[in-house]
Structure formats: C-alpha cells, structure tokens
Amino acid sequence: MKPYDHYARFTSDTPDHEMTILLDQGIYRHLRFMQPGNSMYWFDVITWPGNLTIRGDMGTYTFSRLDDMFQFFGGRQPGYVNESYWAEKLVAVDKQSPAKEFDEDLFKQRVIEDFWEAREDYDAAEAVEIWAAIRDQIFDDYASRYTAHQCHDLLNNFVSPVSGFGYSDSWEWGNFDDYGLHFVWCLHAITHAIRTYRAAKTLTA
C-alpha cells in the first residue's frame, strides 16, 4: 500500500502562498503565509524563547525544545519531517486534530500483513478462501471502519472458512493510530516557513 504523500498535499494546497513578516525581533517572530485575497489554508508561525506555535486552517500546535526553535526544526530539505521525534516536543495540541489519529489505511495494512504471513500455513485453495472471506467481511465497502473499536469488532466477529485462522489476539495490534494529516501538514508548513524566512533574510542582508 503506497504511503500518503503529505508533502505533495502541502505543496498542492499552498502553491500561491506568500509570506508576510508581522514581527521579526531576534527569536520573537510572527510569520503569516496565505494566498493574497484568499484565506484557504492560511497559517502563522510564531516563535518566542523556547517555543514555536503554528496555527491556521490545518490546526494549532505548540512545540518546545531549544531557545530558538528555528534551530530545532532547522532548514530541512523540502519533504523531510520527523514526525515521531518532533511530536515528542509538543506541549499543546489542537483538540480537534491530535498529533495521532485513527488511520483506516494502517488497519488495512495490518490485516494484509497478517494474512500474508499466515497464508504459508495453509494450502493454496485454503488461502484463497481465507482472503475471499477477509474481503467480504472486513474490507466490504459497507463495513464500518471509522474507529479502532469498529475495526476490532470486525476482526472479533470474523467467521473463517478454514479452521485455525482467526483474530483472537487482535487487541494486541493496538489502536491503528498514525500521525494525522493535519499534524504532518503543519510540520511541512513549519519547515517551509523556515526556509522561506531564511531565504528572504539572505536576500535583504
């Protein structure tokens, strides 16, 4: 399953964004990014000693690590973010868009991986039967897969056509959480803001 390209999403959402420097006093900064005349996907990046906040259409998150948080996030290569490490530095998270959220694709990937490993214990005909049952019962278009609880219910209620295959230990798989679209989008926005800001400062130096 091809991973979602968050950077491509960010760049497609912000092709005409321009930076406005609202405050620039040492590490006290307030940068605004938006398309002129259109507030869609606008965002602000604000820094003060030891903190950086991003806020806007895609959520609000505050990080704390170094005195100058631009040094922490750095002038990363476009497309690079470190979700897990940077998430450890969160001190405030948007209640509507937490850093980690239920991810249906992650659930599907786990089911596929489990079947791929288990298929070796069955002959070809049995493996085909099992996969057909997974598609009909778990991956059915009308099955509810909006929460981890619903996904575990699908696994627990799965009726295997072949003896020995099932999901009795599915709760050990966890909650199928992954870093959410809004959070990762904002990470790309932060690194983009830093690159844009530094490029502008270089031009005016």
C-alpha angles and dihedrals in degrees: 000000000000112000118242112263103228094175092055088051092050094050092046090052096049110034095130100035117133128199122239117189106217095171131012114168110139107291091348101097138158116187124179125200123192143127111264109259093006127082095193111131094357118164141181127212113203127182134186130160108314097354145082126187127190118193135169144089093333097051144275126275133166125204131191128192119106131031089248107037091194085071090052096052091033130186093304123186111266109270096026121117132153103216100178098044095042091046088060088065095056115122097170129027133192105256090214094051113029118192091253124041138171109281117200091194090057089053091051091047091053092051092049092048091049092051092046091055095042096047091078089069092061136056120255096263092050092048090053090052093049093049091048089052091049091052093047099044107027107023096038111135091235096049115111111243102157098115138029089247092057091048092051089049089056090052095045092049094046113128110209119212089207126060115245099028120105148106106258091138097044094120087068087067091074129220100313091240123164136168106289130238095249094050096047091043088056092050089056088047091054095051090044090052092051093049092047093046094049092047090052092048090050091053092051096042 
